[in-house]
């Protein structure tokens, strides 16, 4: 099959990965692009919605943010304060930190693609953002209020947005070029697209292979390499302006659980690993991020 990132039609490597989040151990065929290293699913899944049951983590109801958490998020997103700085030091959060690093104003019209229950959008609302919209085809129903969430796909969306986020959602679609093209259609002049996604250009893929936790077969359909992401953006008339590795200890403790044949939902990491092991995983993740070998990357895209 042609690579969905770089369009290479070479003799790609074949792999078989098993479902381990819920431990069904179903087998799925994937390929690894011989040219750019992007990994993509070959097996057909008749009903994609069955892969996202009611207990899927992104559907959990948003929790009410504490005042301190809201101040911390506001600080990370650009509204600086002493209390926010202290709270951020105590509990660093890579999601809002990355968004804040790329610069986003509370007045921006924000669209979160594949938002689930909208947990991130509700956090942004508590931090002072006013124009927040989400879209996800797998949620139970549309909701409105401080945050508007549509049970729909991106292709059906209209309007104009200053900041469009794919926060670990682009890897879940079969045609990422179509999704990026639709995002570009909705982008306001001068707007930006954030794609936060696992990448096969990582130490974790090399070390763990089929046990790499972020393969997440079969839900992850296309996992681009860094080269593949650049090629994909270019084909959509977009440019990668900046990127940040923001991988965490999850790449190690999740993959080690799979090595032990433990489903991800079977136990929390603190029940499997010692504090010393978890601290070691976190330090390794920080080191790999500085070497651009982390297993997830936040890409900032703009119109070419």
C-alpha positions in Angstrom: 0.0 0.0 0.0 1.2 3.5 -0.7 2.5 5.4 2.3 -0.2 7.9 3.4 2.5 10.3 4.5 5.1 10.5 1.8 3.3 8.5 -1.0 6.1 6.0 -1.4 5.1 2.8 -3.1 8.2 0.9 -2.3 8.6 -2.6 -0.7 7.4 -1.6 2.8 8.1 -3.7 5.9 5.1 -5.6 7.3 4.3 -6.0 11.0 1.6 -7.6 13.1 0.5 -5.7 16.2 -2.0 -6.8 18.9 -4.6 -4.8 20.8 -3.4 -4.4 24.3 -5.1 -1.3 25.8 -8.1 -3.5 26.7 -6.3 -6.8 26.2 -8.5 -8.3 23.5 -5.2 -9.4 21.8 -6.8 -9.1 18.3 -4.1 -9.1 15.6 -3.8 -6.3 13.0 -1.4 -6.0 10.1 0.6 -2.8 9.7 3.3 -1.5 7.4 6.4 0.6 8.0 7.3 2.9 5.1 10.7 1.9 3.6 11.4 5.6 2.7 10.1 7.8 5.5 9.4 5.3 8.4 5.7 6.1 8.8 3.7 3.3 10.3 0.1 2.7 9.0 -2.6 0.1 9.5 -3.4 -2.3 6.7 -6.2 -4.3 8.3 -9.7 -3.2 7.7 -12.0 -2.6 10.7 -15.7 -2.8 9.8 -16.9 -0.7 12.7 -14.4 1.8 14.0 -16.8 2.9 16.7 -16.5 -0.4 18.5 -12.8 0.5 19.2 -14.0 3.4 21.4 -16.3 1.9 24.1 -18.1 3.9 26.8 -15.1 3.5 29.1 -12.6 4.9 26.6 -10.4 7.4 28.5 -11.1 10.5 26.4 -14.9 10.2 27.0 -14.6 10.7 30.8 -16.6 13.7 32.0 -14.5 16.8 32.6 -13.8 17.5 36.2 -14.4 20.9 37.7 -11.1 22.7 37.9 -9.9 24.1 41.2 -9.1 27.8 41.4 -5.4 27.0 41.7 -5.5 24.6 38.7 -7.2 27.3 36.6 -4.6 29.9 37.6 -1.8 27.4 36.7 -3.3 26.7 33.3 -3.8 30.4 32.6 -0.1 31.0 33.5 1.0 28.2 31.1 -1.3 29.6 28.4 0.1 33.1 28.6 -1.7 35.0 31.5 1.3 35.1 33.8 1.1 35.3 37.6 3.3 34.5 40.6 0.8 31.9 41.9 0.5 30.4 38.4 4.3 30.1 38.3 4.4 28.3 41.6 1.6 26.0 40.7 3.2 25.2 37.4 6.5 24.3 39.1 4.7 21.9 41.5 2.7 20.2 38.7 4.0 20.5 35.1 1.5 19.6 32.5 2.8 19.1 28.9 -0.5 19.7 27.2 -1.1 23.2 28.2 2.7 23.9 28.4 3.0 23.1 24.7 0.0 25.2 23.7 1.3 28.1 25.7 4.7 27.8 24.2 3.3 28.3 20.7 1.5 31.4 21.8 -2.2 31.6 21.9 -4.5 34.5 23.0 -7.7 34.1 25.1 -9.6 35.9 22.3 -8.6 33.2 19.7 -11.4 31.1 18.1 -10.2 27.6 19.0 -11.2 24.3 17.5 -10.2 21.0 19.1 -10.5 18.1 16.6 -11.2 14.7 18.2 -11.9 16.4 21.6 -13.7 13.5 23.3 -15.7 14.9 26.2 -13.8 18.3 25.9 -11.6 18.1 29.0 -8.9 20.3 27.5 -11.4 22.8 26.2 -13.1 23.1 29.6 -9.7 23.7 31.2 -9.0 26.4 28.7 -12.4 27.9 29.5 -11.6 28.0 33.2 -8.3 29.7 32.3 -10.2 32.6 30.5 -10.7 31.4 26.9 -14.1 32.4 25.5 -14.5 31.0 22.0 -14.0 27.2 22.3 -15.4 24.5 20.0 -14.8 20.8 19.8 -15.7 18.1 17.3 -15.7 14.3 17.7 -17.7 11.7 15.8 -17.5 9.1 18.6 -19.0 11.0 21.5 -22.6 10.1 22.6 -24.1 13.5 21.9 -23.4 17.2 21.1 -23.2 19.6 24.0 -23.2 23.4 24.4 -22.5 25.9 27.1 -19.1 27.6 27.8 -17.7 25.0 25.4 -19.6 23.8 22.3 -18.9 20.2 21.2 -20.3 18.7 18.0 -20.9 15.0 17.5 -19.7 15.2 13.9 -16.7 14.8 11.7 -14.3 17.6 10.7 -15.5 17.6 7.1 -19.0 18.7 8.2 -17.7 21.7 10.2 -18.0 25.3 9.0 -16.7 28.7 10.3 -13.3 30.2 10.8 -10.8 29.4 13.6 -7.5 31.0 14.7 -6.1 27.9 16.4 -7.0 24.3 15.4 -5.7 21.4 17.6 -5.3 17.8 16.8 -4.3 16.7 20.3 -3.5 13.0 19.8 -6.3 12.6 17.3 -4.8 12.8 13.8 -3.3 9.3 14.3 -6.9 8.0 14.6 -8.0 8.9 11.1 -7.4 6.8 7.9 -6.8 9.8 5.7 -4.7 12.4 7.6 -4.2 14.5 4.5 -8.0 15.0 4.2 -8.2 16.0 7.8 -5.4 18.5 7.5 -7.0 19.8 4.3 -10.3 20.3 6.1 -8.4 22.1 8.9 -6.7 24.4 6.5 -10.1 25.2 4.9 -11.3 26.4 8.4 -8.2 28.3 9.2 -8.4 32.1 9.6 -5.7 34.2 7.9 -2.6 34.0 10.0 -4.1 31.0 11.9 -2.1 28.0 13.1 -2.7 24.3 13.4 -1.2 22.2 16.3 -0.7 18.5 15.6 0.4 16.6 18.8 1.0 13.0 17.8 3.1 9.9 18.4 6.0 9.5 16.0 7.8 6.4 14.7 11.0 8.5 14.6 11.7 7.7 18.3 13.9 5.7 20.6 10.8 3.9 22.0 9.8 2.4 18.6 13.4 1.1 18.1 13.6 -0.3 21.7 10.2 -1.8 22.0 9.0 -2.6 18.5 5.6 -4.3 18.6 5.4 -3.6 22.4 5.6 0.2 21.9 2.6 1.4 23.8 1.8 4.3 21.4 1.2 1.9 18.5 -2.2 1.4 20.2 -3.4 -1.0 17.5 -5.9 -0.8 16.0 -7.0 2.7 17.1 -3.8 4.4 15.8 -4.1 4.1 12.0 -1.3 6.3 10.7 1.7 7.1 13.0 4.0 9.5 11.0 7.7 9.8 11.3 9.1 13.3 11.5 10.0 13.1 7.8 6.5 11.8 7.0 4.8 14.6 9.0 6.7 17.2 7.0 5.8 15.5 3.7 2.1 15.2 4.8 2.0 18.9 5.7 3.6 19.9 2.4 1.1 18.0 0.4 -1.7 19.9 2.2 0.0 23.3 1.4 1.1 23.6 5.0 4.5 24.1 6.5 6.0 22.8 9.8 7.1 26.0 11.5 8.2 24.5 14.7 8.2 21.2 16.7 8.7 20.2 20.3 9.3 16.7 21.7 7.0 16.4 24.7 7.1 12.6 25.4 6.7 11.4 29.0 7.5 8.4 31.1 4.4 6.7 29.6 6.5 5.5 26.7 8.5 3.3 29.1 6.0 2.1 31.7 3.3 1.5 29.2 5.6 -0.4 26.9 7.1 -2.4 29.8 3.5 -3.4 30.7 3.0 -4.7 27.2 6.3 -6.6 27.5 4.9 -8.2 30.6 1.7 -9.0 28.7 -0.3 -6.7 30.9 -3.2 -4.7 29.2 -2.9 -1.0 29.8 -6.3 -0.9 31.6 -5.4 -3.8 33.9 -3.4 -1.8 36.4 -2.0 1.6 37.2 1.8 2.1 36.8 2.3 2.6 40.6 1.0 -1.0 41.1 3.5 -2.4 38.7 6.7 -0.2 39.0 8.5 1.2 42.0 8.9 5.0 42.5 12.5 4.7 41.6 11.6 3.0 38.3 9.0 5.6 37.5 11.4 8.5 38.3 14.0 6.8 36.0 11.5 6.6 33.2 10.7 10.3 33.6 14.3 11.3 33.4 14.9 9.1 30.3 11.9 10.8 28.7 13.3 14.3 29.4 16.7 13.3 28.0 15.2 11.9 24.8 13.1 15.0 24.3 16.3 17.2 24.3 17.8 14.8 21.7 14.6 14.9 19.5 14.1 11.2 20.1 10.9 11.3 22.1 8.0 9.2 21.1 5.6 12.1 20.7 6.0 15.5 19.0 3.9 18.7 18.9 4.1 20.2 15.4 3.0 23.7 14.7 1.7 24.2 11.1 0.8 27.3 9.1 -0.4 27.9 5.6 2.5 27.6 3.2 
